[in-house]
């Protein structure tokens, strides 16, 4: 535990007075919470509009009911995971821009300690966001009429740590590209190209059983699309739990990215 704190301390010092990090983090957290708490109203408005123009009635979808709230909110929160990835890209590329990595190595830190500090920071960010989503879900669920208290601690609560793993793997990919490319603008462009173009092309060309293990695909598979009343109305059913193969895939990718970062820094002249 003490070693973990020692590796985190330099990272904390770096971000403590970095106003851009706190401003962006605050904007992300505020946007996330606002989206999560307004989700029921948005879906209700859509349902009312559809029902007013359709002969068949679509049942209301209780977003915040326990235990479904855990899957519902983590699924929606997954659409915003690009923003913490951008934070990681900024933090790591700043190390090269302002030569702080080189200075840290000169003052006695090893490359392994530097990597451990960054991974610990990424882990802390992932857990913090997942906890924010979990607390938002708990509050939203408790504010509903007649909440089912017995369903709060259900198996679906595992979607919260699954979301943390989703964020962690996603940010580790961002960290790998940031170390590889060293420039924030270039890294963001390459990251977006890979996430929205390159991997989709790869997934199209590869067999489905292989494509599902690609990093972006694997993180997206951790939180399946919730089984809403609308989906059930059309006879469509989705998984209501996280598949262990997707968990293992994300863990393996995280290890690969960490090892690749170490190899790049080990061979590179800082």
N, C-alpha and C positions, 0 to 999 in steps of 0.2 A: 504493500500500500504506500509506503514511504517513497519507494522508487517511482511509482506512478505520479505522486504529488510533485516529486522533484523534476520529472519530465514535463509536467503541466505548468510548473511555475514560470519558466521563460515564456511560454505561450501566453499565459495570463498577463504578464508584464507587457507583452507586445500589443495585446488588444485592449488593455485597460484604458489607455489614453487615445485609442484610435477611434475618433468620432465617426468616421465613415462606417466602420463595422457596426457600431451601436445604432446609428441611424437606420442602416439597411436592415439590421436585425429587428429593430422596433417596427419598421414598416411591414416586414414580412410577418411578424407575430400578430400585428394588428389586423392585417389583411386576412390572415388565416382564421383568427377568432371571429372576425366579422362574417366571413364566409360560412363558417360552421354554424353560427347562431342564426343566420338568416336563411339557412338552407330549407327549413320547413316552410317558411313563407314563400320562397321562390317556387318550390315544387307545388304548393297549394294553389298558387296563382296559375301555374301551367295547367294543373288539373281542372280548375274552374273554367279556364278558357277552352280547353279541349271538350269538356262536357257540354258547354254551351253551344258548341258547333258540331256535336256528334250525337247520333241517335243512341249509341251505346254509352253507358256511364262507366267511367274509370274510377275505381275506388281510391280513396285518399291513402297516402303513403306516410305512416307515422315514423318519421326519421329518427326521433329521439326516444322511442320506446326501448326499454331494456328487454333482451340483451342485444337487439339488432343495432343499437346506436353505436356500438364499438366498431362493427364492420362498416356501417354507413359513413361515419365521420373519418375513419382512417382511409377509406377508399377515396373520398373527396379530397382529403389532405394530400394524398399522393400526387394530385395534379399540380401542386405547388412546390414539389420537391426540387424543382429547378433552381429556386431562389437560394436555399442554403448551399447548393452546389456552386452557385456564383460567388457566395461568400468565401467558400473554401478556395476557389480559384484566385480571388483577390488577395487573400491572406498569404497563399503560397507564392504567387508571382511577385508579391511585394518583397519577399525574401531575396529574390534575384535582382529586382529593380533597385532596392536600397542597400544591397550587399550585406544584409543582416545575417544571412546564413553563413557567409564567409567569415564575418566577425565572430559569430558564435563558435565556429570551428576553431578559429585562432585562439579564442579565450579558453579553450579546453574541452568543449563539447565534442562528442563524436558524431559521425553521420547517423549512426544507429540511434543515439539519444535524440537527435533532431527529428528523425522519422517517428520514433516512439511518441514524442511530444505532439507532433501533428496528428497522429492516429488517435491519441488520447483526446485531443481537442475535438476531432471529428466525432468520436464516440460520444463525447459530452454534448455536443450540438444535437446529435441524433436522438439521444435519450431525452434531452430538454424539450425538443419539439414533440416527441411522442408523448411525454408527460403533459404538455400543454393541450394536445388533442384529447388525451384521456380525461384531464380535469374539465375541459370544455364539455365533453360527452357526459360526464357525471353530473355536472351542474344542469345542463340542458335536460337530461333525463329526469332529474329530481324535481325540476320545475313543471313537469307535465302533470296533468290531472291523473290521480291514482296511479303513481308509478309502481311497477312490480319490483319491490325491494329485493325479493328472493332471486331475481334474475340478474342482479348487478354483477355478482361474482359467478359468472357463467364461463363456459369454455370459450365463448367469443371474446372474452377479455384478452385472450392471447393475441388478438389483432393489434393491440397496443405495442407489445415488444416486436411483433412482426413488422409494424410500421417503422420502428426504430431501426431494425435491420435493413429495411428498404431504403431508408435515408442514408444509413451508414455506407452501404454498398454503392449507392449512387454518388455520394460525396467522395468515396475512395477512387472511383473512376475519374471524377473531376480532379482530384489530387494528383493522380498519375499523369493526366494530360498536362496539368499545370507544371509539374516537375519536368516533364519531357519537353515542353514548348517554351516555358519560362516567361512568356509575355501574356498579359491578361486578355487583351483583345483577340489575339490569335487563338488562345486556348478556348475562349468562349465560342468563337466561330466554329472551331473544330469539334468542340463538345456538342453544339447544336446540330452540326452536320451529321455527326455520328448517331446522336440520339433520334433524330427525325428523318434521316435519309439513309445513311450507310447501313445501319443495323436493319432497317426495314427492308432494304434490298437483299441483304444477307439472309434475313428470315424468309423472304419470298423464294429465294433460290435453294435454301437448305431444306431437308426433310423436317417436318413439323416437330418430331421428337428430338431433333438436334437444335432447331431454332429456338425452342422454348428455354434452352440453357444459355442463350446469349445474355450478356449482363443487363441491358435495359429491359429485355423481355422477362428475365428472371425476377428483377425487382418489381415489375408490374404484376407478376403472377402471385406475389405474396399476399396481396389483398384482392380477392376475386370480386367481380361485380355483385353487389348485394341482390338477394332474391326479393325484389319488391313485389307488391301486389299487382303492379302493372305487368311485370314479367310473367307472373303466375297466371294472369288473365289471358295472356297469349300462349300459355302452355310452355313457356321457356323457364328452365331451371338452371341456376348457377351454384357453384360450390359455396358452402357456408363455413368453410374452414381452410386454413393454410396447409398446403401440401408440403410434406417434409422434404421432398426432393428439391423444391424451390428454395427452402431454407438452406439446405446443404449447398445448393448451387451458388447462392449469394455469399455464403461463408467462404467457399472456395475462391470465388472471384475476388473477394476482399483480400484474401491471403495472396493471391496472384498479383494484385495491384500493389500491395505493400512490398512484396519481394521485388517487383519491377522497379519501384521507386528506389529501393535500397541499391539495386544493381546500377541504376542510372547515376545516382549520387556517388556511388563507390568508384565508378569509372570516369566520372566527369571531373575536369579540372575547375575547381571553384574560384 
